[in-house]
Amino acid sequence: MKRALDAIFRPKSVAVIGASTRPGTIGRETLHNILVAEFNGKVFPVNPKAPVIHSIKAYSTILDVPDSVDLAIVIVPKEFVAEVARQCGEKGVKGLVVISAGFSETGREGKKREMELVRVVQDYGMRMVGPNCFGIVNTSPEVNLNATFGKVFPKRGDRKSVV
């Protein structure tokens, strides 16, 4: 159990599903932040409508990515999140960060969508942060992951203060 969250907080590869070519969108800003933070791993933009995003080859689906993927950042419309999670499970992805909104916070229908998503995550043995979250950050120099859509990369903490 000690390493159960490594796919999320210490991934070797990240797919941004819903990466976008349009500046200012959450999909574009999240991908941009991963690159600017100089993530120490492979990055795979996923968008069925764009062959290249941010000068990186993009893939139509997570299933088209030729390498293994530890972590998927999901930024797609709420109606597609469960299917994207299912594809991630088929691909062997171990961690999901679902930034997409439209789940329990929106009422009964959203709660149903969230329960379906949780079932998919459990069926495939994945770990998940979200849905409707800001993303995740690991400032460790071994990782350098800013998978958020924020404007500022947090400063690295003092390891002496970590318990």
C-alpha positions as CSV (number, residue, x, y, z in Angstrom):
1,M,0.0,0.0,0.0
2,K,2.9,2.3,0.6
3,R,3.3,2.9,-3.2
4,A,-0.4,2.8,-4.1
5,L,-0.4,6.5,-5.1
6,D,2.9,6.6,-7.0
7,A,1.1,6.5,-10.3
8,I,-0.5,9.8,-9.3
9,F,2.2,11.6,-7.4
10,R,5.4,10.0,-9.0
11,P,4.4,9.1,-12.5
12,K,6.9,8.3,-15.2
13,S,4.4,9.2,-17.9
14,V,1.4,11.4,-18.2
15,A,-1.4,11.7,-20.7
16,V,-3.5,14.8,-20.9
17,I,-6.8,13.7,-22.2
18,G,-8.6,16.8,-23.5
19,A,-5.4,18.7,-24.2
20,S,-6.3,21.7,-26.4
21,T,-4.7,23.9,-29.1
22,R,-6.7,26.9,-27.8
23,P,-4.8,29.1,-25.4
24,G,-6.7,29.9,-22.2
25,T,-8.6,26.6,-22.1
26,I,-8.1,24.3,-19.1
27,G,-6.8,21.5,-21.5
28,R,-4.2,23.8,-23.0
29,E,-3.1,25.4,-19.7
30,T,-2.7,22.1,-17.9
31,L,-0.5,20.7,-20.7
32,H,1.4,24.0,-20.8
33,N,2.0,23.8,-17.0
34,I,3.3,20.2,-17.2
35,L,5.8,21.3,-19.9
36,V,6.9,24.6,-18.2
37,A,7.5,22.7,-14.9
38,E,9.8,20.4,-16.9
39,F,8.2,17.2,-15.8
40,N,10.7,14.4,-15.6
41,G,8.8,11.9,-17.7
42,K,6.9,11.4,-21.0
43,V,4.0,13.6,-21.9
44,F,1.2,12.5,-24.3
45,P,-1.5,15.0,-25.4
46,V,-4.8,13.3,-26.3
47,N,-7.3,15.0,-28.5
48,P,-9.1,13.4,-31.5
49,K,-9.2,16.7,-33.4
50,A,-5.5,17.8,-33.2
51,P,-2.5,16.0,-34.7
52,V,-0.1,18.2,-32.7
53,I,-0.5,20.2,-29.5
54,H,2.1,22.5,-28.1
55,S,4.6,21.1,-30.6
56,I,4.0,17.5,-29.4
57,K,2.4,14.7,-31.4
58,A,-1.1,14.2,-30.1
59,Y,-3.1,11.0,-30.1
60,S,-6.8,10.5,-30.8
61,T,-7.5,8.3,-27.7
62,I,-5.4,7.0,-24.8
63,L,-5.6,3.6,-26.5
64,D,-3.5,5.1,-29.4
65,V,-0.6,6.1,-27.2
66,P,2.2,3.7,-28.1
67,D,3.9,3.7,-24.6
68,S,2.6,2.8,-21.2
69,V,0.9,5.6,-19.3
70,D,1.0,5.9,-15.5
71,L,-1.2,8.9,-15.0
72,A,-4.1,10.3,-17.1
73,I,-5.3,13.9,-16.5
74,V,-8.9,13.9,-17.7
75,I,-10.3,17.2,-19.0
76,V,-13.3,16.2,-21.2
77,P,-17.0,17.0,-21.0
78,K,-18.7,15.2,-18.2
79,E,-20.7,12.9,-20.5
80,F,-17.4,11.3,-21.7
81,V,-15.5,10.9,-18.5
82,A,-16.6,7.4,-17.6
83,E,-15.8,6.1,-21.1
84,V,-12.4,7.8,-21.0
85,A,-11.8,6.2,-17.6
86,R,-12.8,2.8,-19.1
87,Q,-10.3,3.3,-21.9
88,C,-7.6,4.3,-19.4
89,G,-8.4,1.0,-17.5
90,E,-8.1,-1.0,-20.7
91,K,-4.7,0.8,-21.4
92,G,-3.4,-0.1,-18.0
93,V,-3.3,3.4,-16.6
94,K,-3.0,3.2,-12.8
95,G,-3.9,6.8,-11.8
96,L,-6.5,9.3,-12.9
97,V,-6.9,13.0,-12.1
98,V,-10.3,14.1,-13.2
99,I,-10.5,17.8,-13.6
100,S,-13.8,17.7,-15.4
101,A,-16.8,19.0,-13.5
102,G,-20.5,18.1,-13.6
103,F,-20.7,15.3,-11.0
104,S,-22.0,15.2,-7.4
105,E,-21.8,19.0,-7.1
106,T,-24.5,19.4,-9.7
107,G,-27.3,17.2,-8.2
108,R,-28.9,13.8,-8.8
109,E,-27.7,13.2,-12.4
110,G,-24.2,14.3,-11.5
111,K,-24.2,11.9,-8.6
112,K,-25.2,9.1,-11.0
113,R,-22.3,10.0,-13.3
114,E,-19.9,10.1,-10.4
115,M,-21.0,6.7,-9.1
116,E,-20.5,5.2,-12.6
117,L,-17.0,6.8,-12.7
118,V,-16.2,5.3,-9.3
119,R,-17.3,1.9,-10.5
120,V,-15.1,2.0,-13.5
121,V,-12.1,3.1,-11.4
122,Q,-12.7,0.3,-9.0
123,D,-13.3,-2.3,-11.7
124,Y,-9.8,-1.5,-13.2
125,G,-8.0,-1.1,-9.9
126,M,-7.1,2.5,-10.6
127,R,-6.6,5.3,-8.1
128,M,-8.4,8.7,-8.7
129,V,-8.2,12.3,-7.6
130,G,-11.4,14.2,-8.4
131,P,-13.7,14.7,-10.2
132,N,-14.0,18.5,-10.3
133,C,-10.6,19.2,-9.0
134,F,-7.7,21.6,-9.6
135,G,-5.2,18.9,-10.5
136,I,-2.1,17.8,-8.7
137,V,1.4,19.1,-8.0
138,N,4.7,17.4,-7.0
139,T,7.6,19.9,-6.7
140,S,10.2,17.2,-5.9
141,P,13.1,17.7,-8.4
142,E,12.8,14.0,-9.3
143,V,9.2,14.6,-10.6
144,N,8.5,18.3,-11.3
145,L,4.8,17.8,-12.0
146,N,2.4,20.7,-12.2
147,A,-0.7,19.1,-13.6
148,T,-3.0,22.0,-12.8
149,F,-4.5,24.9,-14.8
150,G,-3.2,27.4,-12.3
151,K,-1.1,30.4,-13.2
152,V,1.7,29.9,-10.7
153,F,3.9,26.9,-10.0
154,P,4.2,26.4,-6.2
155,K,7.6,26.7,-4.6
156,R,9.4,23.6,-3.5
157,G,8.9,22.9,0.2
158,D,11.6,22.2,2.8
159,R,12.2,18.4,3.1
160,K,13.2,18.9,6.8
161,S,9.6,19.9,7.6
162,V,8.1,16.8,6.0
163,V,7.2,14.0,8.5
